[in-house]
Amino acid sequence: MERTNLTGASLRSAYVHALAAQTCVFDGADLTGLRDATGTLFHGCSMRGTHLDDGHLSGSSFYQCDLSDASMRNMNLQGALISECLLDSAALDGSCVDQLSVTKSSLRDTSLRSVAGHGLALQRLTAADGLVLADAGLPQLRLTGVQAHEWRAAGLKAPDADFTDLTVTAADFSGAQLTGARWTRCTLPQVRLGGASLSNGSIVESSLRGAVLTAARGENLHIVESDLSDAEMSTFLGRCLTVRDSSLARANLRHANLYRAMITGDPPRGMSLRRAVLDGATLVQAYIAADLREAGLVGANCAYSRFSQSDLSGARLDGAGMYQSTWVKTVVTGASLTGVKAPVFTDRCPGLAEALERDGGPAATEFAAFVENLGAALAKGRKGST
């Protein structure tokens, strides 16, 4: 079919196996329920406002078509290819998108609500503002090379997703299931990930400044060379979390569970927790070598933790549980240690003696005596700096 005008025509439930349509006009046409339209090709067609609901178009191709405002709900698009098309304000709600590939196309205000399928690929989109992915089931989703604003993806289920070179402002992934997802070179300022699952995933060379991760799960999550400054992470569940050479400056981690987390920088100041709030957090057996200047750890549970080579200058550790924590070459200048009790294994910690003297009280006196006795024991066996 070539250069045919079918504006407003009705082809409801038509049998069109392997149809080839080139430079045709289907504007407003009713193509609902196309039967066995597998392998169909639409090339350079105008399909504005076309109804394609419930059609079976697996393996079909749309190339340089205008599908703006099209209704494509509950379609079977398994293995289909959409390239260099306009899908602005199109609705694909509830469709099967298994292995669907969308390339160099415009998805402005396009709705993919509740779509389902493995391996959906959205790559190098020309526009994607207002894209809706809410409640979609998209394991192994792949999003590459997209710049957009205001995505609505609350409740998205996309385990093992791959997000690369994304720049999206005001994105909402609240409650999303993103276990095993990989975020690489992404910029997502103020992204909303409250209640989301990010366990076993990775965030690499990305910026999530001001991200909302309240009550999110990030067990065994790896964050490398990324910026989460000013992030809201209260009650974050991050057991065995790994953060390296990143920024959590001014992040709110109140009551976060960071059991056995490893938060380190090379050098230690390359990992910023400056002015971060970890009041009431769980840091049992955590390993931290970071910039913690002016940070808050009031009432934190840090039993068996390691703070060696960290900078705790001006930090507030009042009432923190430091049972058998290890501090080697840890800067404690100007820190508040009220109520911190021994045993804490310390060695060459600038400002520690002054901090304990300033805080006073029975706990500080006992702590100071423990430090003095430990220092004397270490001095006997020390043969050089470690």
Phi, psi and omega in degrees: 000127184220134177051048180250136181259111179241034180304124177072005182288158178247118176237034184304130177061023180291148175264112188224052182301128176057036175297141173237117181237125182235131180047044176259163179245119178241021185304125178070006181287153178258101178249030182298135172069031177306134184258133176048049178269028181297143179076009181291145178239125171245117184235116177066030182266147172265118184229039182293125179070014180289143177261113180241017184304143174065013180280150178258094184238036178298139180074009181279166180229134173241115183234122179055044178254153175256104181251025180302135178064013179289148176257114185232039185286143173056033177275161170256105181245029182301125178072012181282164180232126176238115185227132177055045181245163172255120176238028182301128179063016174285153180239117177248024186307131175077006183281158173271117185240031180301120179061021173291138179238125178240119187230138175050042182239163179258122180240043180290121181061024177283140181252121173244034182298129175063018173291163182216145176154149177278142167073024174300132180240120174244110188224140177051046179292141180281336176200144180207021178299136176076015179298136181249121176235017185300135174061017178282150176250097190229068176303141179061030173303141178234119178239121186223133171062055183234136171240126186202178180222139170059070172273142177245101185230028178299134179079006177300136176245100185221065177298145179061028177289158180233110179249117184227132177055046176263140170230102184228121177264147177057045177272142180240107176246029183303131177070011182289146176262099185238038179300129179078006181289146179245126178247115183232124179053045179257146175237110186226069182296137179057026178298140181261113181234024181302128179074004181282159176253117180242014185301145177063016179257191179213146174233112188233129177051044184236161178238118176235047182301132178072016180297148176256111182236028181302126178061017176284159178251129179220045180291130182061024175284139178249122178242119186230127175049050182232164184242111174241034179304142176063018179291145176262105187232030179297141182058022176297135178260103185232047178299132181062024173298142175239123177233126182226132175050047182232178178240123169240030181302132177063013178291145177263105180246031179304129176059022174289148177259103182244041180303126179058026176289153175237111184237101190223156174230156176228097002289171183307325180289353174287351175247108187261122168237027184297129181061015174291152181249113179241026181302129178073007181285157175260115180235032181299128181060019177285153178241112184235123172229092192206172174275105181247027181300130178062019177283161178247121176234034183298123178071011180288147177264104185243030182301138177061019181277172175231125176242021184302134178069010175279160176249107181256024181303126177071008180284156179250111181244021184305126176073007180290142177272106184249032185303119179055031171287155181244125178235105176243124183055041179263125181278123184238017184302124177074007180283154177257120184241026182302124177083358178284127187251149172287162007274131171231124185275106185243149177205121179054063181248098180302132176088356184292312181300316180295321180295319179291322179294320181291320182288324178062194180087163183301319182296317180294321179296315179295319179298314181298319179295320179296317179298318181296315181293320179294319179299320179295320180293319180292324182297328182294325184258358184283128179243359179171166182289142175260000000 
